[in-house]
Amino acid sequence: MDIKYKLAEAMKACMRTTSVENITVKQIVETAGCSRQSFYRNFIDKYDLVNWYFDRLLEQSFKEMGKGETIREGLIKKFQYIKQEKLFFSAGFKGDNQNNLKEHDFIMIYEFYCAIIREKTGTPPDTKTRKLLEMYCWSSIYMTVQWLMKGMKEPEEALADLMIDAMPPKLHELFKEIHIL
């Protein structure tokens, strides 16, 4: 197993009994059975590890969406990943420290949407579209965190539909034009 995944598994094991804020690098490396040097060769801090693992979990859903899947299908996959990794995401989304998962999720989603708009239209999104994307991405993260923390009562498909319904009309129109909605 790759050392990064070994450290991620150790982090998840630590999360079962300790909040992310209280987990130490020492705990992670002891659980993983590796050295602090191995940890710091791969990650800046524990939040960097959390963000890296989050990226791996969501990379595939974004790749698929970029290959022709719709936003709805990509969102459903994202929510399925979150459900499978409930412990990890519950702990990760609780923190508001520097380098936290909510901010990282925002950057990842926002950059994904900007890249797909640029790829499909040949130009980067204009200022108004970028501002609408910012608001939409932050509200999507808020709703995802609420869904997770309140026990994931709605099915993934229903949450995806709600997020699409909440999309600003200008984004909805643009995403339809570029065939991702």
Backbone hydrogen bonds, N-H to C=O, Kabsch-Sander energy under -0.5 kcal/mol:
donor,donor_aa,acceptor,acceptor_aa,energy
6,K,2,D,-2.3
7,L,3,I,-2.5
8,A,4,K,-2.2
9,E,5,Y,-2.6
10,A,6,K,-1.9
11,M,7,L,-2.5
12,K,8,A,-2.5
13,A,9,E,-2.1
14,C,10,A,-2.4
15,M,11,M,-2.1
16,R,12,K,-0.7
16,R,13,A,-0.8
17,T,14,C,-1.4
18,T,14,C,-1.9
22,N,19,S,-0.9
23,I,19,S,-0.9
23,I,20,V,-1.0
28,I,24,T,-2.1
29,V,25,V,-2.8
30,E,26,K,-2.3
31,T,27,Q,-2.5
32,A,28,I,-2.4
33,G,29,V,-1.6
34,C,29,V,-2.2
39,F,35,S,-1.7
40,Y,36,R,-3.0
41,R,37,Q,-1.7
42,N,38,S,-0.8
42,N,39,F,-1.3
43,F,39,F,-2.5
49,L,45,D,-1.6
50,V,46,K,-2.2
51,N,47,Y,-2.7
52,W,48,D,-2.5
53,Y,49,L,-2.5
54,F,50,V,-2.4
55,D,51,N,-2.5
56,R,52,W,-2.0
57,L,53,Y,-2.2
58,L,54,F,-1.8
59,E,55,D,-2.4
60,Q,56,R,-0.6
62,F,58,L,-2.0
63,K,59,E,-2.6
64,E,60,Q,-2.6
65,M,61,S,-2.0
66,G,62,F,-2.3
67,K,63,K,-1.0
67,K,64,E,-0.6
68,G,65,M,-1.4
69,E,64,E,-2.0
71,I,180,I,-3.5
74,G,70,T,-2.3
75,L,71,I,-3.0
76,I,72,R,-2.5
77,K,73,E,-2.1
78,K,74,G,-2.3
79,F,75,L,-2.7
80,Q,76,I,-2.2
81,Y,77,K,-2.5
82,I,78,K,-2.4
83,K,79,F,-2.4
84,Q,80,Q,-2.4
85,E,81,Y,-2.0
86,K,83,K,-1.2
89,F,85,E,-2.5
90,S,86,K,-3.1
91,A,87,L,-2.2
92,G,88,F,-2.7
93,F,89,F,-3.0
94,K,90,S,-0.7
94,K,91,A,-0.5
95,G,91,A,-0.7
95,G,92,G,-0.5
100,N,97,N,-1.0
101,L,92,G,-0.7
104,H,100,N,-2.1
105,D,101,L,-3.0
106,F,102,K,-2.4
107,I,103,E,-2.4
108,M,104,H,-2.5
109,I,105,D,-2.7
110,Y,106,F,-3.1
111,E,107,I,-2.6
112,F,108,M,-1.9
113,Y,109,I,-2.6
114,C,110,Y,-2.5
115,A,111,E,-2.5
116,I,112,F,-2.5
117,I,113,Y,-2.3
118,R,114,C,-2.4
119,E,115,A,-2.8
120,K,116,I,-2.4
121,T,117,I,-2.3
122,G,118,R,-2.1
130,R,126,D,-2.5
131,K,127,T,-2.3
132,L,128,K,-2.5
133,L,129,T,-2.6
134,E,130,R,-2.4
135,M,131,K,-2.3
136,Y,132,L,-2.7
137,C,133,L,-3.2
138,W,134,E,-2.5
139,S,135,M,-2.3
140,S,136,Y,-2.3
141,I,137,C,-2.3
142,Y,138,W,-2.4
143,M,139,S,-2.4
144,T,140,S,-2.4
145,V,141,I,-2.8
146,Q,142,Y,-2.5
147,W,143,M,-2.6
148,L,144,T,-2.5
149,M,145,V,-3.1
150,K,146,Q,-1.9
151,G,148,L,-1.4
152,M,147,W,-3.0
159,L,155,P,-2.1
160,A,156,E,-2.4
161,D,157,E,-2.3
162,L,158,A,-2.3
163,M,159,L,-2.3
164,I,160,A,-2.0
165,D,161,D,-2.7
166,A,162,L,-1.8
167,M,164,I,-1.2
171,L,168,P,-0.6
172,H,168,P,-2.6
173,E,169,P,-2.7
174,L,170,K,-2.2
175,F,171,L,-3.3
176,K,172,H,-1.8
177,E,173,E,-2.3
178,I,174,L,-2.0
179,H,176,K,-1.4
180,I,175,F,-2.7
181,L,175,F,-0.9
